[in-house]
Amino acid sequence: MTHVDVFSQLNNALLDLQGATPQTFERPLKRISALLNSPDLEEINNALKEGLDLDSFLRASEDTARGMIGSSKLLWPDDQKHTMGLTLLLIDKLAAEPNYALDFGHHFFYSGSKIIAGIREMTRQLLIPFIRDYKLYVGNRGKTEPALRQPMSNKVFIVHGHDDGARESVARFLERIGFEAIILHEQANQGRTVIEKVEAHGDVGFAVVLLTPDDEGRVKGGDLEPRARQNVLLELGYFIGRLGCGRVCALKRGQLDIPSDFAGVVWERMDEAGGWKQALGRELQAAGHPVDWNKVMGVSTR
């Protein structure tokens, strides 16, 4: 199995785990563990896990509890390789002990009284970011040290459907915190097709994709369900390939299905309270962009 196959299937398993119930979460969790133990990854994994003690890490983390549910904190080491190694060991333990996985999610990723909520939050906060970083680590042949690169462009491409309000909210927010928002229909055509116009702005440093329920679709014989426009999904895939998952953030407004191939992409709920602004700021910062948090917080309170 090639690395491409492994990570494609990991994305599918992550999406299944995000939507799992107490009766179904075991299967995708075991699938994630099995995929990470693929023979192609054995040498890399052995090097990452060498000399690590998962039980000691868990005991120390459990001791951080302050008597309140959800107060426990995972004490990750400073060394990124050790963190990845411990996460690999942890995933194997969670997959082998489903009851422990439920307790672990409930204590370290508490998100309400429903115990499955802890599994979903753990998937969102721990597993998806880990798979993203682990894929980069594998692709860089085991190197975690940052290389000297040219400063990234402050241009942010906004992929959108028919929700003009969402588009304008994101564009104005980006501009107020110092980024240049690129909206396709505001650019000159110059005789080019839509995809040629998209390609012409390949110098952007980040892309925000607005997943809004503009269309409806269904499997043959099924019920109509809200979906994002096809051009939005096409451009989402384009920017994933062009920039990488770490420099693409999807903002989801309303109820709609997200294709399983995009499970590894960070997506945030575009809530009415404006919490998405801080989330987008975090993703921009994680991608290497300087972010003025005074501006972000100032914009968020407007």
Secondary structure, DSSP 8 states (H G I E B T S, - for coil): --HHHHHHHHHHHHHHHHT--TTTSHHHHHHHHHHHT-GGGHHHHHHHHTT--HHHHHHHHHTT--SSTT-------S-HHHHHHHHHHHHHHHHH-HHHHHHHHHHHS--SSSHHHHHHHHIIIIIHHHHHHHHHHHHTTS--S---------EEEEE--S-HHHHHHHHHHHHHTT-EEEEGGGS--TT--HHHHHHHTTT-SEEEEEE---EEE--TTS--EEE--HHHHHHHHHHHHHH-GGGEEEEE-SS----GGGTTSEEEE--TTSHHHHHHHHHHHHTT----HHHHHHHHT-
